[in-house]
Structure formats: C-alpha cells, structure tokens
Amino acid sequence: MSSINDLVDRVERLLVRHEELKRTNGLLEQQVQALTLERDSLRSRLAAARARVDALLDRLPLEAVDLLEGGGDGPDTSDPRKTGA
C-alpha cells in the first residue's frame, strides 16, 4: 500500500508543478507579446526619425552635403550648382 501512496504523492506533486509551469508560461507569453509590440513601435519611430533626417539632409545646400560626406576643402568649381554660377 505504501507504494501506491508514494505514487499518489508523486502524481500530486507533478500536477502542482504542471500548474506552476502553465502559469509561468502564460506570464512569459504576455511578456513576449508586450516586447513584440514595443519592438514594433520602436521600429516605426526609427523609420520616422530616419525619414525626418533624410528630409533635413535634402534641404541642406550642396556645399554642406559635401562637407558632411567628407568632401573638399572648399567649393568645387567643377559643378556650377556649387559655385552659384
């Protein structure tokens, strides 16, 4: 009879552990969902920021763009747009 009682105890502990794991899994699924939403939001904000930076770069005069891109020590006279001619 003792072995049956031991078996019953083990099964009861397994059931308790199973419930704990189900609860933990549910919490982890909620965290994954929240982090997924946060990641998607951050990606969207990053895309918007990149678009704003690109728009600002498009508004810069050509000389400033050349300087930002590591260009020359002065105006490039080979392009009339850059010299105002």
N, CA, C and O atoms as CSV, one atom per row, in Angstrom:
chain,resi,resn,atom,element,x,y,z
A,1,MET,N,N,0.827,-1.202,0.000
A,1,MET,CA,C,0.000,0.000,0.000
A,1,MET,C,C,0.866,1.259,0.000
A,1,MET,O,O,0.460,2.300,-0.515
A,2,SER,N,N,2.041,1.156,0.572
A,2,SER,CA,C,2.938,2.287,0.651
A,2,SER,C,C,3.355,2.769,-0.728
A,2,SER,O,O,3.468,3.975,-0.950
A,3,SER,N,N,3.583,1.859,-1.647
A,3,SER,CA,C,3.994,2.272,-2.989
A,3,SER,C,C,2.884,3.018,-3.714
A,3,SER,O,O,3.163,3.907,-4.519
A,4,ILE,N,N,1.645,2.676,-3.447
A,4,ILE,CA,C,0.527,3.402,-4.070
A,4,ILE,C,C,0.459,4.821,-3.511
A,4,ILE,O,O,0.247,5.778,-4.256
A,5,ASN,N,N,0.639,4.952,-2.201
A,5,ASN,CA,C,0.637,6.286,-1.580
A,5,ASN,C,C,1.786,7.134,-2.112
A,5,ASN,O,O,1.616,8.327,-2.364
A,6,ASP,N,N,2.965,6.515,-2.285
A,6,ASP,CA,C,4.105,7.236,-2.849
A,6,ASP,C,C,3.793,7.699,-4.272
A,6,ASP,O,O,4.120,8.820,-4.662
A,7,LEU,N,N,3.165,6.829,-5.023
A,7,LEU,CA,C,2.803,7.161,-6.397
A,7,LEU,C,C,1.786,8.300,-6.432
A,7,LEU,O,O,1.894,9.206,-7.258
A,8,VAL,N,N,0.820,8.256,-5.556
A,8,VAL,CA,C,-0.190,9.312,-5.469
A,8,VAL,C,C,0.484,10.638,-5.120
A,8,VAL,O,O,0.159,11.667,-5.712
A,9,ASP,N,N,1.407,10.626,-4.178
A,9,ASP,CA,C,2.133,11.846,-3.791
A,9,ASP,C,C,2.917,12.415,-4.976
A,9,ASP,O,O,2.905,13.620,-5.227
A,10,ARG,N,N,3.586,11.537,-5.684
A,10,ARG,CA,C,4.377,11.984,-6.838
A,10,ARG,C,C,3.483,12.584,-7.917
A,10,ARG,O,O,3.818,13.610,-8.509
A,11,VAL,N,N,2.352,11.946,-8.169
A,11,VAL,CA,C,1.420,12.464,-9.180
A,11,VAL,C,C,0.874,13.820,-8.744
A,11,VAL,O,O,0.749,14.725,-9.569
A,12,GLU,N,N,0.552,13.973,-7.482
A,12,GLU,CA,C,0.050,15.255,-6.976
A,12,GLU,C,C,1.111,16.349,-7.118
A,12,GLU,O,O,0.794,17.476,-7.497
A,13,ARG,N,N,2.373,16.017,-6.812
A,13,ARG,CA,C,3.451,17.000,-6.973
A,13,ARG,C,C,3.638,17.368,-8.447
A,13,ARG,O,O,3.874,18.527,-8.788
A,14,LEU,N,N,3.528,16.365,-9.305
A,14,LEU,CA,C,3.630,16.640,-10.743
A,14,LEU,C,C,2.506,17.555,-11.219
A,14,LEU,O,O,2.734,18.447,-12.036
A,15,LEU,N,N,1.305,17.339,-10.716
A,15,LEU,CA,C,0.181,18.194,-11.097
A,15,LEU,C,C,0.388,19.627,-10.620
A,15,LEU,O,O,0.087,20.573,-11.348
A,16,VAL,N,N,0.900,19.793,-9.397
A,16,VAL,CA,C,1.186,21.130,-8.882
A,16,VAL,C,C,2.257,21.791,-9.728
A,16,VAL,O,O,2.140,22.962,-10.091
A,17,ARG,N,N,3.295,21.042,-10.037
A,17,ARG,CA,C,4.388,21.586,-10.864
A,17,ARG,C,C,3.879,21.953,-12.254
A,17,ARG,O,O,4.268,22.977,-12.816
A,18,HIS,N,N,3.011,21.115,-12.800
A,18,HIS,CA,C,2.432,21.396,-14.113
A,18,HIS,C,C,1.652,22.717,-14.098
A,18,HIS,O,O,1.778,23.524,-15.020
A,19,GLU,N,N,0.867,22.930,-13.076
A,19,GLU,CA,C,0.109,24.180,-12.958
A,19,GLU,C,C,1.037,25.377,-12.823
A,19,GLU,O,O,0.785,26.429,-13.410
A,20,GLU,N,N,2.110,25.223,-12.054
A,20,GLU,CA,C,3.089,26.305,-11.914
A,20,GLU,C,C,3.726,26.641,-13.270
A,20,GLU,O,O,3.889,27.810,-13.621
A,21,LEU,N,N,4.075,25.610,-14.008
A,21,LEU,CA,C,4.696,25.825,-15.312
A,21,LEU,C,C,3.716,26.450,-16.307
A,21,LEU,O,O,4.111,27.287,-17.119
A,22,LYS,N,N,2.453,26.053,-16.250
A,22,LYS,CA,C,1.450,26.668,-17.121
A,22,LYS,C,C,1.290,28.154,-16.809
A,22,LYS,O,O,1.177,28.981,-17.714
A,23,ARG,N,N,1.280,28.477,-15.527
A,23,ARG,CA,C,1.142,29.873,-15.113
A,23,ARG,C,C,2.379,30.679,-15.554
A,23,ARG,O,O,2.249,31.789,-16.071
A,24,THR,N,N,3.550,30.121,-15.349
A,24,THR,CA,C,4.786,30.781,-15.767
A,24,THR,C,C,4.809,30.975,-17.279
A,24,THR,O,O,5.194,32.038,-17.765
A,25,ASN,N,N,4.402,29.961,-18.013
A,25,ASN,CA,C,4.364,30.048,-19.471
A,25,ASN,C,C,3.413,31.163,-19.925
A,25,ASN,O,O,3.721,31.909,-20.854
A,26,GLY,N,N,2.276,31.267,-19.274
A,26,GLY,CA,C,1.330,32.341,-19.607
A,26,GLY,C,C,1.930,33.719,-19.390
A,26,GLY,O,O,1.750,34.620,-20.210
A,27,LEU,N,N,2.648,33.883,-18.276
A,27,LEU,CA,C,3.294,35.161,-17.996
A,27,LEU,C,C,4.381,35.467,-19.028
A,27,LEU,O,O,4.530,36.606,-19.470
A,28,LEU,N,N,5.131,34.438,-19.400
A,28,LEU,CA,C,6.178,34.638,-20.405
A,28,LEU,C,C,5.578,34.999,-21.767
A,28,LEU,O,O,6.129,35.827,-22.492
A,29,GLU,N,N,4.465,34.384,-22.104
A,29,GLU,CA,C,3.792,34.723,-23.366
A,29,GLU,C,C,3.325,36.175,-23.368
A,29,GLU,O,O,3.405,36.855,-24.391
A,30,GLN,N,N,2.837,36.653,-22.217
A,30,GLN,CA,C,2.436,38.052,-22.110
A,30,GLN,C,C,3.637,38.973,-22.287
A,30,GLN,O,O,3.540,40.003,-22.954
A,31,GLN,N,N,4.764,38.606,-21.693
A,31,GLN,CA,C,5.970,39.423,-21.832
A,31,GLN,C,C,6.439,39.468,-23.276
A,31,GLN,O,O,6.828,40.522,-23.778
A,32,VAL,N,N,6.400,38.324,-23.940
A,32,VAL,CA,C,6.818,38.280,-25.346
A,32,VAL,C,C,5.911,39.175,-26.177
A,32,VAL,O,O,6.387,39.911,-27.042
A,33,GLN,N,N,4.616,39.117,-25.922
A,33,GLN,CA,C,3.677,39.945,-26.671
A,33,GLN,C,C,3.943,41.435,-26.420
A,33,GLN,O,O,3.934,42.235,-27.356
A,34,ALA,N,N,4.178,41.801,-25.162
A,34,ALA,CA,C,4.454,43.207,-24.836
A,34,ALA,C,C,5.760,43.666,-25.485
A,34,ALA,O,O,5.833,44.772,-26.021
A,35,LEU,N,N,6.782,42.824,-25.438
A,35,LEU,CA,C,8.061,43.197,-26.041
A,35,LEU,C,C,7.968,43.273,-27.564
A,35,LEU,O,O,8.634,44.100,-28.187
A,36,THR,N,N,7.160,42.426,-28.152
A,36,THR,CA,C,6.950,42.480,-29.596
A,36,THR,C,C,6.284,43.795,-29.989
A,36,THR,O,O,6.677,44.425,-30.971
A,37,LEU,N,N,5.290,44.201,-29.233
A,37,LEU,CA,C,4.629,45.480,-29.501
A,37,LEU,C,C,5.602,46.643,-29.325
A,37,LEU,O,O,5.614,47.572,-30.133
A,38,GLU,N,N,6.419,46.593,-28.273
A,38,GLU,CA,C,7.394,47.650,-28.041
A,38,GLU,C,C,8.417,47.700,-29.179
A,38,GLU,O,O,8.770,48.781,-29.651
A,39,ARG,N,N,8.891,46.534,-29.616
A,39,ARG,CA,C,9.852,46.482,-30.721
A,39,ARG,C,C,9.251,47.081,-31.990
A,39,ARG,O,O,9.904,47.856,-32.688
A,40,ASP,N,N,8.005,46.715,-32.283
A,40,ASP,CA,C,7.360,47.242,-33.479
A,40,ASP,C,C,7.203,48.764,-33.399
A,40,ASP,O,O,7.385,49.469,-34.391
A,41,SER,N,N,6.866,49.255,-32.215
A,41,SER,CA,C,6.741,50.691,-32.017
A,41,SER,C,C,8.088,51.387,-32.213
A,41,SER,O,O,8.163,52.430,-32.862
A,42,LEU,N,N,9.144,50.809,-31.654
A,42,LEU,CA,C,10.478,51.402,-31.800
A,42,LEU,C,C,10.938,51.382,-33.250
A,42,LEU,O,O,11.569,52.331,-33.716
A,43,ARG,N,N,10.626,50.308,-33.963
A,43,ARG,CA,C,10.979,50.255,-35.392
A,43,ARG,C,C,10.257,51.354,-36.164
A,43,ARG,O,O,10.838,51.993,-37.041
A,44,SER,N,N,8.998,51.567,-35.833
A,44,SER,CA,C,8.219,52.604,-36.502
A,44,SER,C,C,8.798,53.990,-36.206
A,44,SER,O,O,8.928,54.825,-37.101
A,45,ARG,N,N,9.140,54.218,-34.941
A,45,ARG,CA,C,9.727,55.508,-34.567
A,45,ARG,C,C,11.069,55.718,-35.246
A,45,ARG,O,O,11.385,56.831,-35.664
A,46,LEU,N,N,11.860,54.660,-35.359
A,46,LEU,CA,C,13.149,54.755,-36.032
A,46,LEU,C,C,12.971,55.093,-37.502
A,46,LEU,O,O,13.703,55.923,-38.043
A,47,ALA,N,N,12.010,54.460,-38.150
A,47,ALA,CA,C,11.759,54.751,-39.566
A,47,ALA,C,C,11.326,56.203,-39.743
A,47,ALA,O,O,11.749,56.867,-40.689
A,48,ALA,N,N,10.488,56.696,-38.840
A,48,ALA,CA,C,10.047,58.085,-38.924
A,48,ALA,C,C,11.225,59.041,-38.706
A,48,ALA,O,O,11.344,60.053,-39.396
A,49,ALA,N,N,12.088,58.715,-37.748
A,49,ALA,CA,C,13.254,59.560,-37.493
A,49,ALA,C,C,14.191,59.562,-38.697
A,49,ALA,O,O,14.727,60.606,-39.070
A,50,ARG,N,N,14.386,58.408,-39.296
A,50,ARG,CA,C,15.235,58.346,-40.491
A,50,ARG,C,C,14.654,59.192,-41.617
A,50,ARG,O,O,15.385,59.880,-42.329
A,51,ALA,N,N,13.341,59.136,-41.772
A,51,ALA,CA,C,12.694,59.926,-42.816
A,51,ALA,C,C,12.886,61.419,-42.549
A,51,ALA,O,O,13.127,62.190,-43.478
A,52,ARG,N,N,12.781,61.829,-41.277
A,52,ARG,CA,C,12.989,63.240,-40.945
A,52,ARG,C,C,14.430,63.663,-41.214
A,52,ARG,O,O,14.672,64.748,-41.742
A,53,VAL,N,N,15.383,62.810,-40.851
A,53,VAL,CA,C,16.793,63.127,-41.106
A,53,VAL,C,C,17.041,63.221,-42.610
A,53,VAL,O,O,17.712,64.143,-43.073
A,54,ASP,N,N,16.505,62.278,-43.365
A,54,ASP,CA,C,16.670,62.331,-44.822
A,54,ASP,C,C,16.071,63.604,-45.405
A,54,ASP,O,O,16.652,64.212,-46.304
A,55,ALA,N,N,14.915,64.008,-44.898
A,55,ALA,CA,C,14.286,65.242,-45.382
A,55,ALA,C,C,15.148,66.456,-45.053
A,55,ALA,O,O,15.283,67.368,-45.869
A,56,LEU,N,N,15.732,66.465,-43.855
A,56,LEU,CA,C,16.608,67.566,-43.489
A,56,LEU,C,C,17.860,67.586,-44.359
A,56,LEU,O,O,18.311,68.653,-44.776
A,57,LEU,N,N,18.419,66.417,-44.633
A,57,LEU,CA,C,19.600,66.352,-45.497
A,57,LEU,C,C,19.280,66.850,-46.900
A,57,LEU,O,O,20.108,67.502,-47.535
A,58,ASP,N,N,18.082,66.544,-47.381
A,58,ASP,CA,C,17.681,67.005,-48.707
A,58,ASP,C,C,17.575,68.527,-48.773
A,58,ASP,O,O,17.715,69.115,-49.845
A,59,ARG,N,N,17.330,69.159,-47.635
A,59,ARG,CA,C,17.193,70.617,-47.611
A,59,ARG,C,C,18.530,71.339,-47.492
A,59,ARG,O,O,18.597,72.548,-47.712
A,60,LEU,N,N,19.590,70.621,-47.148
A,60,LEU,CA,C,20.895,71.255,-46.994
A,60,LEU,C,C,21.439,71.711,-48.344
A,60,LEU,O,O,21.208,71.065,-49.366
A,61,PRO,N,N,22.166,72.835,-48.341
A,61,PRO,CA,C,22.831,73.246,-49.576
A,61,PRO,C,C,23.878,72.206,-49.969
A,61,PRO,O,O,24.371,71.468,-49.115
A,62,LEU,N,N,24.215,72.147,-51.235
A,62,LEU,CA,C,25.148,71.141,-51.736
A,62,LEU,C,C,26.508,71.225,-51.054
A,62,LEU,O,O,27.138,70.196,-50.813
A,63,GLU,N,N,26.974,72.441,-50.736
A,63,GLU,CA,C,28.264,72.572,-50.076
A,63,GLU,C,C,28.252,71.876,-48.719
A,63,GLU,O,O,29.216,71.203,-48.354
A,64,ALA,N,N,27.181,72.035,-47.990
A,64,ALA,CA,C,27.076,71.410,-46.674
A,64,ALA,C,C,27.024,69.892,-46.812
A,64,ALA,O,O,27.600,69.170,-45.998
A,65,VAL,N,N,26.344,69.415,-47.826
A,65,VAL,CA,C,26.268,67.972,-48.051
A,65,VAL,C,C,27.654,67.431,-48.353
A,65,VAL,O,O,28.031,66.377,-47.838
A,66,ASP,N,N,28.432,68.145,-49.191
A,66,ASP,CA,C,29.789,67.709,-49.493
A,66,ASP,C,C,30.637,67.643,-48.231
A,66,ASP,O,O,31.399,66.695,-48.041
A,67,LEU,N,N,30.508,68.635,-47.376
A,67,LEU,CA,C,31.283,68.640,-46.142
A,67,LEU,C,C,30.880,67.473,-45.242
A,67,LEU,O,O,31.733,66.830,-44.631
A,68,LEU,N,N,29.572,67.202,-45.164
A,68,LEU,CA,C,29.100,66.089,-44.346
A,68,LEU,C,C,29.581,64.752,-44.888
A,68,LEU,O,O,29.827,63.816,-44.127
A,69,GLU,N,N,29.712,64.671,-46.190
A,69,GLU,CA,C,30.148,63.419,-46.805
A,69,GLU,C,C,31.662,63.306,-46.839
A,69,GLU,O,O,32.201,62.380,-47.445
A,70,GLY,N,N,32.351,64.238,-46.197
A,70,GLY,CA,C,33.809,64.177,-46.140
A,70,GLY,C,C,34.463,64.817,-47.337
A,70,GLY,O,O,35.640,64.583,-47.611
A,71,GLY,N,N,33.706,65.622,-48.049
A,71,GLY,CA,C,34.234,66.276,-49.242
A,71,GLY,C,C,35.159,67.410,-48.888
A,71,GLY,O,O,35.452,67.660,-47.719
A,72,GLY,N,N,35.592,68.061,-49.867
A,72,GLY,CA,C,36.680,69.010,-50.007
A,72,GLY,C,C,36.927,70.060,-48.975
A,72,GLY,O,O,36.264,70.185,-47.946
A,73,ASP,N,N,37.963,70.824,-49.344
A,73,ASP,CA,C,38.436,71.908,-48.503
A,73,ASP,C,C,37.806,73.233,-48.896
A,73,ASP,O,O,38.039,74.246,-48.237
A,74,GLY,N,N,37.041,73.242,-49.921
A,74,GLY,CA,C,36.409,74.464,-50.394
A,74,GLY,C,C,35.379,74.104,-51.439
A,74,GLY,O,O,35.110,72.930,-51.694
A,75,PRO,N,N,34.804,75.136,-52.045
A,75,PRO,CA,C,33.782,74.839,-53.047
A,75,PRO,C,C,34.386,74.132,-54.252
A,75,PRO,O,O,35.522,74.389,-54.652
A,76,ASP,N,N,33.593,73.239,-54.811
A,76,ASP,CA,C,34.001,72.513,-56.009
A,76,ASP,C,C,33.572,73.337,-57.213
A,76,ASP,O,O,32.378,73.481,-57.480
A,77,THR,N,N,34.548,73.880,-57.943
A,77,THR,CA,C,34.236,74.764,-59.070
A,77,THR,C,C,33.884,74.000,-60.335
A,77,THR,O,O,33.533,74.604,-61.348
A,78,SER,N,N,33.973,72.663,-60.285
A,78,SER,CA,C,33.646,71.889,-61.478
A,78,SER,C,C,32.140,71.759,-61.667
A,78,SER,O,O,31.682,71.424,-62.760
A,79,ASP,N,N,31.365,72.018,-60.619
A,79,ASP,CA,C,29.913,71.923,-60.727
A,79,ASP,C,C,29.334,73.316,-60.540
A,79,ASP,O,O,29.441,73.877,-59.449
A,80,PRO,N,N,28.710,73.902,-61.594
A,80,PRO,CA,C,28.199,75.282,-61.486
A,80,PRO,C,C,27.138,75.425,-60.383
A,80,PRO,O,O,26.950,76.522,-59.856
A,81,ARG,N,N,26.444,74.334,-60.026
A,81,ARG,CA,C,25.446,74.444,-58.964
A,81,ARG,C,C,26.105,74.754,-57.645
A,81,ARG,O,O,25.488,75.379,-56.782
A,82,LYS,N,N,27.337,74.337,-57.462
A,82,LYS,CA,C,28.034,74.505,-56.192
A,82,LYS,C,C,28.693,75.870,-56.067
A,82,LYS,O,O,29.069,76.268,-54.964
A,83,THR,N,N,28.842,76.590,-57.160
A,83,THR,CA,C,29.510,77.888,-57.121
A,83,THR,C,C,28.530,79.035,-57.269
A,83,THR,O,O,28.903,80.205,-57.175
A,84,GLY,N,N,27.287,78.693,-57.499
A,84,GLY,CA,C,26.267,79.735,-57.654
A,84,GLY,C,C,26.295,80.354,-59.020
A,84,GLY,O,O,25.649,81.382,-59.227
A,85,ALA,N,N,27.014,79.782,-59.972
A,85,ALA,CA,C,27.091,80.353,-61.316
A,85,ALA,C,C,25.910,79.954,-62.162
A,85,ALA,O,O,25.820,80.351,-63.324
